Structure formats: structure tokens, C-alpha cells
Amino acid sequence: MRRRLLILFAALLAVSAVPPAAAEYADVVINRAAEKNGMRPVVFPHWFHRIRFACRVCHTELAINPRAASNIITMSDIIDGKFCGACHNNDIAWGVDRCDICHSGKRGLPSGIVGGHETSGPGRW
Amino acid sequence: MKARYFATLLASAALFSVPALAQQSGKDVYSKVCATCHATGLAGAPRYGNAADWNARAGGGVGRFYQSALQGTAKGMPAKGGHMTLSDGEVKGAVDYMLAAVKDGLKLGKAEEAAPAKAETKPEPKPEPKKAEAKPAPTPAPAPAPAQQSPVAASAPAAIAAAAAAAPSGGDVNAFNRMLKPAGKRNLPPPEDGIHDPTVDGTHALQPPLAAFGTLPKSFAGNRVNWVEALDKNKISPRADRQDPNAVPVVMDLNVVREVKGSMPDVVYPHKQHTEWLDCSNCHPAIFNPQKGSNVISMAAILLGEKCGVCHGKVAFPVSECRLCHSKKKEMPAATAQGK
């Protein structure tokens, strides 16, 4: 029994050591500029947004390239109503004054798409 | 054979006088009875492996959990999970099993209560030989990893480090599907998902995925949500236009069949399900040339994140779901037609 507990605990430890494995499928960590500027990385949950918007809204209308880390998104763009700012404007969704809701990622996470089942390699989008 | 079976049965009845049959382990009871609600959080049950759910109820310590399991709660937990044939020991074993899954995140009301409660269940007859192995576990070894702040880690960091080294991927090294994410680790709420910082208030303001997925059709991969079916059945109604809630997408109903090598069924690519979400320009011409026969697609390219792999394997269902794409059965080869 004790042994089993220990093994279970070791499993939990192992999981916490490799954080993105438990993340939701298609969560995107955006840390191109955030941490250099003293903010936590942004976590973008695809699942939440796809319940509300078709892919085309962001990937066509808002011109967000589906390739991770290929979009240069700055806070001034967002304040100007581009990219996230098209909705995150205190009208459709919370605005830029609620920093920590978007900037809620763990420090030190690299940019990229997480959550398992990831296709990867040199041609990676 | 039959006689021997009955003899064994009689012998076990003599050994475990009360319920005639050997006592089930906590894990068995969990998977047969408790998992119905505690795997998914049905009716607000604390979910297996979800520390936050259990912490919210941990004020009374382990004893309180036993009491709730044995006698039921006003919130909807039936006494003994509705299975009155279970012995008290079996129910407690199942509670222990569920608590073990959230051990490192659990802050029990009274730390010292945990130990005597455990001891109380120990003497019950357990058919598994696990107890014998309990002793040699804490070997004095240098702990390379810094111990986490949980009380368990503090008490036996060396043993945990040793166990972690023995089973890096978690659990029994020879278990089935040991690389797969167990049910309790899917769709975790943001504070536990490993990428959100639980110390930030914003993390706790975010919606947990399961709160949204409850009514959506299930699938076997990705978010474990069948998004296409969810859209078909109007379980979700994503806007096709940012501003206009009534805008309808330009749907094109055209299937493209791609013949593939070997015995794998041919691929049927449905434009319909794709255009419900996407514009033509999302795929054409950058990813796929809209000219028949001009695209070279291979599973290798997809796995490298090209072609279908731009979305499939990241946000759309992954390549593990072979038959969702490879869905058109091939004509049988000439050998069958010729017959004999």
C-alpha cells in the first residue's frame, strides 16, 4: 500500500516536472516578448475560443498566422484593436487592464503549442 | 476443476468470514463503483486526481472523507456509493485510493488525523501481497531533486526520489498504456494544468475546460471533445464573423477522395466540415494547391506539422484517429474477384 502510494506520488512528481503534458490540447504559450518585459507568458486556450468563434475569425479576419511564434503581437497593437484587441477591448471580452488573466503562464515557459498529440519537426507550424 | 473452484471458494469463505468473497482492493472498488461519478465529476462529485476538488472538502481530514463515503452526504453522495454490499473496509480502501491520487496537492484539515485513520484500515484482510513490500521502500539515497513543499515529500524525500528515478513516466513501469494520460489528468482546471501560474489571481478567474465540455459530444483524443459533432448538433454556435452573430459560413460540400498506398483505406477529405470553420484562403494555396494531383501528402509530412498536420495534431484531432480520415474501404484486389 505504502509502496503504491509512493509510486503514485512519484507519478505526480514526474507529471509536474514536465508541465505542458497536462495542459489542455492546443493551449498556446506566447512568450516572445512578455517575459523580456517582466510579464508572465500569455496562455491562449484554443478550446475556449473555438466554442465562440470559427477558426476563420482569428486566422483570416484578424490575420493571425497559425504558425506558432510567427505573429508579432505587441500590447500597443492590442490597444489599437488589432489581434487580441479586436475582442479584448472591454466590450466583447475583458480589456488590457486585466493583465493577469492573459498573462497567467508560468515563468520560463517557451513559446509554442502544448497539450500533447503535438506534431513536430523542422516543418513545424 | 469445478470441485477445486468450490473448495477455494469455501476456503476463502472460511478465511474472510464476513462477506464470503475476498475483499476487493480500493482500486477495484473505485473502478467498479466510484468512477461512475468521481471520474468525471458527475453531480458535483470531487474528481479523481483533481486536487482542487478534494481540497475544497478536506477540512475534516481523512476521517470526514470516510464518514461521507460510508454514510453519504446531503450533496448527493449515496451511502457507500449506493452499493451497500461493500464492507466498510472496502469503501475506506476506495477513499484511500482516491486520496492517494491527489496526495501531493492535498491539504488535509488535520495532518495527524491521516496516520491513525490509515492504521485503522491496515489490519483488514488484503489479498494482495503489497504489504510485504512496504518496508524496504525508504532506502537512504541522496535526493537530487529539491523536495516540493508538500508534507509527504518532506517526510520521505529520499524514497520519493528513488521511486521517481525507477519510474520516470509514472506509475507501474510494466503497466499497460503507461505513456498515456490517465483519465484524471485530462482537462485539468487552469491552476493545475502545469502551464498556468497558480499564484496569479487571473489563473483562478479562467473557466475550467470541463465546465464547458460537460454537454459536448465526446471523442477519444485531443480535448476529448468531438468538435465537428458538437457543431453539427448545435451544441456550440461559434460565430463565423467577429461582429455579426448571424453571419453564416460559406460551406462547400465536396468530398475529395485520395487513394493511398497499401491496404490502408482511402482518405475522404470533406470540404464541408472544414469550411464550416475555415475560409478557403486558410488552406489554399499556401498549404494545399487547389489543383487535383498537385499535392504530395504523406503521413511523415503530417507528423512534421505540414499539410493536414498544420491543424491535425495540434488543434484538430490527431493522427492517432486513423479511420476518421482513412474511411473509404478499398475495392478488394482481383484475386477475390476471380475467385476459383
HADDOCK unambig.tbl for C-alpha pairs under 7 A between the chains (distance, minus, plus):
assign (segid A and resid 1 and name CA) (segid B and resid 130 and name CA) 5.84 0.50 0.50
assign (segid A and resid 1 and name CA) (segid B and resid 131 and name CA) 5.90 0.50 0.50
assign (segid A and resid 1 and name CA) (segid B and resid 134 and name CA) 6.73 0.50 0.50
assign (segid A and resid 2 and name CA) (segid B and resid 134 and name CA) 5.46 0.50 0.50
assign (segid A and resid 3 and name CA) (segid B and resid 133 and name CA) 6.86 0.50 0.50
assign (segid A and resid 3 and name CA) (segid B and resid 134 and name CA) 5.43 0.50 0.50
assign (segid A and resid 3 and name CA) (segid B and resid 137 and name CA) 6.54 0.50 0.50
assign (segid A and resid 5 and name CA) (segid B and resid 100 and name CA) 5.97 0.50 0.50
assign (segid A and resid 6 and name CA) (segid B and resid 160 and name CA) 6.32 0.50 0.50
assign (segid A and resid 6 and name CA) (segid B and resid 163 and name CA) 6.93 0.50 0.50
assign (segid A and resid 7 and name CA) (segid B and resid 163 and name CA) 6.18 0.50 0.50
assign (segid A and resid 7 and name CA) (segid B and resid 171 and name CA) 5.63 0.50 0.50
assign (segid A and resid 8 and name CA) (segid B and resid 100 and name CA) 7.00 0.50 0.50
assign (segid A and resid 8 and name CA) (segid B and resid 101 and name CA) 6.52 0.50 0.50
assign (segid A and resid 8 and name CA) (segid B and resid 171 and name CA) 5.80 0.50 0.50
assign (segid A and resid 9 and name CA) (segid B and resid 103 and name CA) 6.84 0.50 0.50
assign (segid A and resid 9 and name CA) (segid B and resid 104 and name CA) 6.79 0.50 0.50
assign (segid A and resid 10 and name CA) (segid B and resid 160 and name CA) 6.04 0.50 0.50
assign (segid A and resid 10 and name CA) (segid B and resid 163 and name CA) 6.07 0.50 0.50
assign (segid A and resid 10 and name CA) (segid B and resid 164 and name CA) 4.84 0.50 0.50
assign (segid A and resid 10 and name CA) (segid B and resid 170 and name CA) 6.20 0.50 0.50
assign (segid A and resid 11 and name CA) (segid B and resid 169 and name CA) 6.64 0.50 0.50
assign (segid A and resid 11 and name CA) (segid B and resid 170 and name CA) 3.62 0.50 0.50
assign (segid A and resid 11 and name CA) (segid B and resid 171 and name CA) 5.51 0.50 0.50
assign (segid A and resid 14 and name CA) (segid B and resid 164 and name CA) 6.91 0.50 0.50
assign (segid A and resid 14 and name CA) (segid B and resid 168 and name CA) 6.21 0.50 0.50
assign (segid A and resid 14 and name CA) (segid B and resid 169 and name CA) 6.40 0.50 0.50
assign (segid A and resid 14 and name CA) (segid B and resid 170 and name CA) 6.24 0.50 0.50
assign (segid A and resid 16 and name CA) (segid B and resid 194 and name CA) 6.62 0.50 0.50
assign (segid A and resid 19 and name CA) (segid B and resid 194 and name CA) 4.25 0.50 0.50
assign (segid A and resid 19 and name CA) (segid B and resid 195 and name CA) 6.07 0.50 0.50
assign (segid A and resid 20 and name CA) (segid B and resid 194 and name CA) 5.75 0.50 0.50
assign (segid A and resid 20 and name CA) (segid B and resid 195 and name CA) 5.91 0.50 0.50
assign (segid A and resid 22 and name CA) (segid B and resid 185 and name CA) 6.40 0.50 0.50
assign (segid A and resid 22 and name CA) (segid B and resid 186 and name CA) 6.86 0.50 0.50
assign (segid A and resid 22 and name CA) (segid B and resid 193 and name CA) 5.11 0.50 0.50
assign (segid A and resid 22 and name CA) (segid B and resid 194 and name CA) 6.05 0.50 0.50
assign (segid A and resid 23 and name CA) (segid B and resid 193 and name CA) 4.63 0.50 0.50
assign (segid A and resid 23 and name CA) (segid B and resid 194 and name CA) 6.04 0.50 0.50
assign (segid A and resid 23 and name CA) (segid B and resid 195 and name CA) 6.35 0.50 0.50
assign (segid A and resid 24 and name CA) (segid B and resid 187 and name CA) 5.76 0.50 0.50
assign (segid A and resid 24 and name CA) (segid B and resid 223 and name CA) 6.65 0.50 0.50
assign (segid A and resid 25 and name CA) (segid B and resid 222 and name CA) 5.44 0.50 0.50
assign (segid A and resid 25 and name CA) (segid B and resid 223 and name CA) 5.30 0.50 0.50
assign (segid A and resid 25 and name CA) (segid B and resid 315 and name CA) 6.73 0.50 0.50
assign (segid A and resid 26 and name CA) (segid B and resid 314 and name CA) 5.43 0.50 0.50
assign (segid A and resid 26 and name CA) (segid B and resid 315 and name CA) 4.91 0.50 0.50
assign (segid A and resid 50 and name CA) (segid B and resid 238 and name CA) 6.54 0.50 0.50
assign (segid A and resid 51 and name CA) (segid B and resid 236 and name CA) 5.87 0.50 0.50
assign (segid A and resid 51 and name CA) (segid B and resid 237 and name CA) 6.88 0.50 0.50
assign (segid A and resid 51 and name CA) (segid B and resid 238 and name CA) 5.48 0.50 0.50
assign (segid A and resid 52 and name CA) (segid B and resid 237 and name CA) 6.58 0.50 0.50
assign (segid A and resid 52 and name CA) (segid B and resid 238 and name CA) 4.17 0.50 0.50
assign (segid A and resid 52 and name CA) (segid B and resid 239 and name CA) 6.07 0.50 0.50
assign (segid A and resid 53 and name CA) (segid B and resid 238 and name CA) 4.09 0.50 0.50
assign (segid A and resid 53 and name CA) (segid B and resid 239 and name CA) 4.54 0.50 0.50
assign (segid A and resid 53 and name CA) (segid B and resid 240 and name CA) 6.31 0.50 0.50
assign (segid A and resid 54 and name CA) (segid B and resid 238 and name CA) 5.26 0.50 0.50
assign (segid A and resid 54 and name CA) (segid B and resid 239 and name CA) 5.77 0.50 0.50
assign (segid A and resid 54 and name CA) (segid B and resid 240 and name CA) 5.28 0.50 0.50
assign (segid A and resid 54 and name CA) (segid B and resid 277 and name CA) 4.78 0.50 0.50
assign (segid A and resid 54 and name CA) (segid B and resid 278 and name CA) 6.87 0.50 0.50
assign (segid A and resid 55 and name CA) (segid B and resid 277 and name CA) 5.32 0.50 0.50
assign (segid A and resid 55 and name CA) (segid B and resid 278 and name CA) 5.61 0.50 0.50
assign (segid A and resid 56 and name CA) (segid B and resid 277 and name CA) 6.25 0.50 0.50
assign (segid A and resid 56 and name CA) (segid B and resid 278 and name CA) 4.73 0.50 0.50
assign (segid A and resid 56 and name CA) (segid B and resid 279 and name CA) 5.75 0.50 0.50
assign (segid A and resid 57 and name CA) (segid B and resid 240 and name CA) 6.38 0.50 0.50
assign (segid A and resid 57 and name CA) (segid B and resid 241 and name CA) 5.83 0.50 0.50
assign (segid A and resid 57 and name CA) (segid B and resid 242 and name CA) 5.90 0.50 0.50
assign (segid A and resid 60 and name CA) (segid B and resid 282 and name CA) 6.85 0.50 0.50
assign (segid A and resid 100 and name CA) (segid B and resid 200 and name CA) 6.80 0.50 0.50
assign (segid A and resid 100 and name CA) (segid B and resid 202 and name CA) 4.87 0.50 0.50
assign (segid A and resid 101 and name CA) (segid B and resid 202 and name CA) 3.90 0.50 0.50
assign (segid A and resid 101 and name CA) (segid B and resid 203 and name CA) 6.12 0.50 0.50
assign (segid A and resid 101 and name CA) (segid B and resid 205 and name CA) 6.99 0.50 0.50
assign (segid A and resid 104 and name CA) (segid B and resid 196 and name CA) 5.53 0.50 0.50
assign (segid A and resid 104 and name CA) (segid B and resid 197 and name CA) 5.66 0.50 0.50
assign (segid A and resid 104 and name CA) (segid B and resid 200 and name CA) 6.31 0.50 0.50
assign (segid A and resid 104 and name CA) (segid B and resid 202 and name CA) 6.18 0.50 0.50
assign (segid A and resid 104 and name CA) (segid B and resid 203 and name CA) 5.68 0.50 0.50
assign (segid A and resid 105 and name CA) (segid B and resid 195 and name CA) 5.50 0.50 0.50
assign (segid A and resid 105 and name CA) (segid B and resid 196 and name CA) 4.18 0.50 0.50
assign (segid A and resid 105 and name CA) (segid B and resid 197 and name CA) 5.17 0.50 0.50
assign (segid A and resid 106 and name CA) (segid B and resid 195 and name CA) 5.47 0.50 0.50
assign (segid A and resid 106 and name CA) (segid B and resid 196 and name CA) 5.27 0.50 0.50
assign (segid A and resid 106 and name CA) (segid B and resid 197 and name CA) 4.51 0.50 0.50
assign (segid A and resid 117 and name CA) (segid B and resid 222 and name CA) 6.99 0.50 0.50
assign (segid A and resid 117 and name CA) (segid B and resid 313 and name CA) 5.35 0.50 0.50
assign (segid A and resid 117 and name CA) (segid B and resid 314 and name CA) 6.63 0.50 0.50
assign (segid A and resid 117 and name CA) (segid B and resid 318 and name CA) 6.11 0.50 0.50
assign (segid A and resid 118 and name CA) (segid B and resid 313 and name CA) 5.09 0.50 0.50
assign (segid A and resid 118 and name CA) (segid B and resid 314 and name CA) 5.25 0.50 0.50
assign (segid A and resid 119 and name CA) (segid B and resid 303 and name CA) 4.90 0.50 0.50
assign (segid A and resid 119 and name CA) (segid B and resid 304 and name CA) 5.67 0.50 0.50
assign (segid A and resid 119 and name CA) (segid B and resid 305 and name CA) 5.14 0.50 0.50
assign (segid A and resid 119 and name CA) (segid B and resid 309 and name CA) 6.56 0.50 0.50
assign (segid A and resid 119 and name CA) (segid B and resid 313 and name CA) 5.30 0.50 0.50
assign (segid A and resid 119 and name CA) (segid B and resid 314 and name CA) 6.54 0.50 0.50
assign (segid A and resid 120 and name CA) (segid B and resid 303 and name CA) 6.33 0.50 0.50
assign (segid A and resid 120 and name CA) (segid B and resid 304 and name CA) 4.83 0.50 0.50
assign (segid A and resid 120 and name CA) (segid B and resid 305 and name CA) 5.54 0.50 0.50
assign (segid A and resid 121 and name CA) (segid B and resid 304 and name CA) 4.65 0.50 0.50
assign (segid A and resid 121 and name CA) (segid B and resid 305 and name CA) 6.80 0.50 0.50
assign (segid A and resid 122 and name CA) (segid B and resid 304 and name CA) 6.66 0.50 0.50
assign (segid A and resid 123 and name CA) (segid B and resid 304 and name CA) 5.62 0.50 0.50
assign (segid A and resid 123 and name CA) (segid B and resid 305 and name CA) 5.84 0.50 0.50
assign (segid A and resid 123 and name CA) (segid B and resid 306 and name CA) 6.06 0.50 0.50
assign (segid A and resid 124 and name CA) (segid B and resid 304 and name CA) 5.80 0.50 0.50
assign (segid A and resid 124 and name CA) (segid B and resid 305 and name CA) 4.54 0.50 0.50
assign (segid A and resid 124 and name CA) (segid B and resid 306 and name CA) 6.63 0.50 0.50
assign (segid A and resid 125 and name CA) (segid B and resid 305 and name CA) 5.79 0.50 0.50
assign (segid A and resid 125 and name CA) (segid B and resid 310 and name CA) 5.86 0.50 0.50
